[in-house]
């Protein structure tokens, strides 16, 4: 049960980091002067946030699948 609590904390931290990265994307897109720098800021931080969200979803799926798998045995 402790592993589930640690995994929940890691999931929450990954979601919070992705929210901060998406906020940085929006701030960079609004504040940067040139179109090329805006595209670069949106591409780098936006893709980082999407990767974190995908990793979070994968960890939630693995946690749920192992829970369902262990209940049948």
C-alpha positions as CSV (number, residue, x, y, z in Angstrom):
1,X,0.0,0.0,0.0
2,X,2.9,2.3,0.6
3,X,3.9,1.9,-3.1
4,X,0.5,3.1,-4.2
5,X,0.9,6.2,-2.0
6,X,4.3,6.9,-3.4
7,X,3.0,6.4,-7.0
8,X,0.1,8.8,-6.2
9,X,2.6,11.5,-5.1
10,X,4.7,11.0,-8.2
11,X,1.6,11.3,-10.4
12,X,0.6,14.5,-8.7
13,X,4.1,15.9,-9.0
14,X,4.2,15.1,-12.7
15,X,0.8,16.7,-13.3
16,X,2.0,19.9,-11.5
17,X,5.2,20.1,-13.4
18,X,3.3,19.7,-16.7
19,X,0.9,22.5,-15.6
20,X,3.9,24.7,-14.9
21,X,5.4,23.9,-18.3
22,X,2.2,24.7,-20.1
23,X,2.0,28.0,-18.2
24,X,5.5,28.7,-19.3
25,X,4.5,27.9,-22.9
26,X,1.7,30.4,-22.7
27,X,3.8,33.1,-21.1
28,X,6.6,32.6,-23.6
29,X,4.2,32.7,-26.5
30,X,2.7,36.0,-25.3
31,X,5.8,37.8,-24.1
32,X,8.4,36.9,-26.7
33,X,8.8,39.5,-29.5
34,X,9.6,37.5,-32.6
35,X,7.5,34.8,-34.3
36,X,10.4,32.3,-34.5
37,X,11.1,32.6,-30.8
38,X,7.4,32.2,-30.0
39,X,7.3,29.0,-32.1
40,X,10.4,27.7,-30.4
41,X,9.2,28.4,-26.9
42,X,5.8,26.8,-27.7
43,X,7.4,23.8,-29.3
44,X,10.0,23.0,-26.6
45,X,8.0,23.5,-23.4
46,X,4.7,22.3,-25.0
47,X,6.2,19.0,-26.1
48,X,7.9,18.6,-22.6
49,X,4.5,19.1,-20.9
50,X,2.8,16.6,-23.3
51,X,5.5,14.0,-22.6
52,X,4.9,14.4,-18.9
53,X,1.2,14.0,-19.3
54,X,1.7,10.8,-21.4
55,X,4.1,9.4,-18.7
56,X,1.5,10.2,-16.0
57,X,-1.2,8.5,-18.0
58,X,1.0,5.4,-18.5
59,X,1.8,5.2,-14.8
60,X,-1.9,5.5,-13.9
61,X,-2.7,2.8,-16.4
62,X,0.0,0.5,-15.1
63,X,-1.2,1.1,-11.5
64,X,-4.8,0.3,-12.4
65,X,-3.9,-2.8,-14.5
66,X,-1.7,-4.3,-11.7
67,X,-4.5,-3.7,-9.2
68,X,-7.1,-5.4,-11.4
69,X,-4.7,-8.2,-12.3
70,X,-3.9,-9.0,-8.7
71,X,-7.5,-9.1,-7.6
72,X,-8.3,-12.0,-9.9
73,X,-5.6,-14.3,-8.3
